[in-house]
């Protein structure tokens, strides 16, 4: 079996659509609390919480946080996977173009 065999493509598509539809622009670099990424962060946090995966919010600013999820193992030889990504996006620009 390959890991791809375990992927529910319909669920993956729904999660992707949900995330794309969330407003996550970070429009103002001069004010770190103007970002809209909180909706995306909350979605990701709730996703892990609903799966009973240990998850926490690590606040970097008043309205901005990292999501840290951990699946721990008692196996001392278990492999570690770290995924690091951005949850905010740059402004789309002039939408009339």
VENLIN-V869134 format. One record per residue. SS is DSSP state (2 for helix, 1 for strand, 0 for the rest). PHI is phi in whole degrees, -180 to 180 (* if undefined). D_CENTER is the distance of its C-alpha to the mean C-alpha in whole Angstrom. Layout:
<<SS/PHI/D_CENTER> <SS/PHI/D_CENTER>>
//
This chain:
<<0/*/28> <0/-108/25> <2/-59/21> <2/-61/21> <2/-66/23> <2/-95/21> <0/-86/18> <0/-87/18> <2/-63/18> <2/-66/19> <2/-67/16> <2/-61/14> <2/-62/15> <2/-64/14> <2/-62/11> <2/-61/11> <2/-62/13> <2/-57/11> <2/-67/8> <2/-64/11> <2/-76/13> <0/-79/11> <0/-73/13> <0/-136/11> <1/-67/14> <0/-114/15> <0/-78/19> <0/-131/20> <0/-68/20> <0/-80/23> <0/-133/21> <0/-65/18> <0/-97/18> <0/-92/18> <0/-66/14> <0/-98/13> <0/-68/9> <2/-59/10> <2/-65/10> <2/-68/6> <2/-60/5> <2/-67/8> <2/-59/7> <2/-65/4> <2/-59/7> <2/-63/10> <2/-57/9> <2/-68/10> <2/-59/12> <2/-66/14> <0/-94/14> <0/58/16> <0/-97/14> <1/-59/14> <1/-145/12> <1/-144/12> <1/-103/11> <1/-112/13> <1/-74/14> <1/-103/15> <1/-145/17> <0/-54/18> <0/-115/15> <1/-133/12> <1/-148/10> <1/-92/8> <1/-109/7> <1/-119/9> <1/-117/10> <1/-133/14> <0/-115/16> <0/-91/19> <0/-132/22> <0/-81/26> <0/-76/27> <0/-67/28> <0/-98/27> <0/-64/24> <0/-80/22> <0/-114/19> <0/-125/16> <0/-116/13> <0/-117/10> <0/-130/9> <0/-153/8> <0/-89/8> <0/-113/6> <0/-107/9> <1/-129/12> <0/-75/16> <0/-57/18> <0/-70/19> <0/95/23> <0/-72/26> <0/-68/25> <0/-73/29> <0/-95/29>>
//
